[in-house]
Amino acid sequence: MNIWVYWTRADGASFATTHLTEKGAYLAAINDILDWYGARDDPDYFFKTLSDRMGDPDDWTAETVPPHLEEDLKKLDSGELTEVFARWNELTWDDYEYECEILKTRVQG
């Protein structure tokens, strides 16, 4: 049986969660990234600083960012979530305190 593992390292500590569906793993990962960068705490500040962090302000406005609201993310299928995860994961590339990954593996009995 396939399972998906969401692994992250934050502030020097590692943790992982396992998911029976690919969609569940991507939802967990996207939500964790958004929480780490404060998107839920202060959305206005988060969107204002995205263009500074990511370079091109036209790609990172409140109107053009990938889906970020939990209710919108839940409506997407796993293929769409893969693309959303890739975009949000770009935030972590230069972050030395946070990184994450989704791994597909198998459980055998």
C-alpha positions in Angstrom: 0.0 0.0 0.0 1.3 3.5 -0.9 1.6 6.1 1.8 3.0 9.7 1.6 5.3 11.1 4.2 5.5 14.8 4.9 8.9 15.6 6.4 10.0 19.0 7.7 12.9 20.5 9.6 12.2 23.7 11.5 14.5 25.4 13.9 16.8 22.4 13.9 14.1 19.9 14.8 12.7 17.3 12.4 9.3 15.8 12.3 7.3 13.7 9.9 3.7 12.8 9.4 2.3 9.9 7.3 -0.7 10.1 5.1 -2.8 7.5 3.4 -3.5 9.9 0.5 -1.3 12.1 -1.5 -3.8 14.9 -1.1 -3.6 14.7 2.6 0.2 15.0 2.6 0.1 18.0 0.3 -2.6 19.7 2.4 -0.4 19.2 5.5 2.7 20.5 3.8 1.1 23.6 2.2 -0.6 24.5 5.5 2.6 24.1 7.4 4.5 26.3 5.0 1.9 29.0 5.2 1.8 28.8 9.0 5.6 29.0 9.2 5.7 32.2 7.2 2.8 33.8 9.1 0.2 33.8 6.3 -2.6 33.0 8.8 -1.4 35.3 11.5 -1.1 38.5 9.5 -2.2 37.9 5.8 -1.7 41.6 4.8 1.9 41.7 6.0 2.6 38.2 4.5 1.5 39.3 1.1 3.3 42.6 1.3 6.6 40.9 2.1 6.2 38.1 -0.5 7.4 40.3 -3.4 10.5 41.2 -1.3 11.3 37.6 -0.6 10.4 36.2 -4.0 11.7 39.0 -6.3 8.9 39.6 -8.9 6.1 41.6 -7.3 3.7 40.8 -10.1 3.8 37.1 -9.3 3.2 37.5 -5.6 0.2 39.8 -5.0 -2.9 38.8 -3.0 -4.7 38.3 -6.4 -2.0 36.2 -8.1 -0.5 34.0 -5.4 -1.3 30.3 -5.4 -4.3 29.2 -3.4 -3.7 29.8 0.3 -7.1 29.6 2.1 -7.7 26.2 3.6 -11.2 25.9 2.2 -9.9 26.6 -1.3 -7.0 24.1 -0.9 -9.4 21.4 0.1 -11.3 21.7 -3.2 -8.2 20.9 -5.3 -7.2 17.4 -6.4 -3.8 16.0 -5.6 -2.4 17.0 -9.0 -3.4 20.6 -8.5 -2.0 20.5 -4.9 1.3 19.3 -6.2 1.6 22.4 -8.3 0.5 24.7 -5.4 3.0 23.0 -3.1 5.8 23.6 -5.6 5.0 27.3 -5.7 4.7 27.8 -2.0 7.8 25.6 -1.4 9.9 28.1 -3.3 9.7 30.3 -0.2 11.8 27.7 1.7 14.7 27.4 -0.8 16.9 30.0 0.9 15.5 29.5 4.4 18.2 27.8 6.6 15.8 27.2 9.4 13.0 25.5 7.5 12.7 22.9 4.8 10.2 20.3 3.8 9.6 17.4 1.5 6.9 14.9 0.5 8.1 11.3 0.0 6.0 8.5 -1.5 6.8 5.1 0.0 5.1 1.7 0.5 4.0 -0.2 3.5 4.2 -3.9 3.2 2.6 -6.4 5.6 
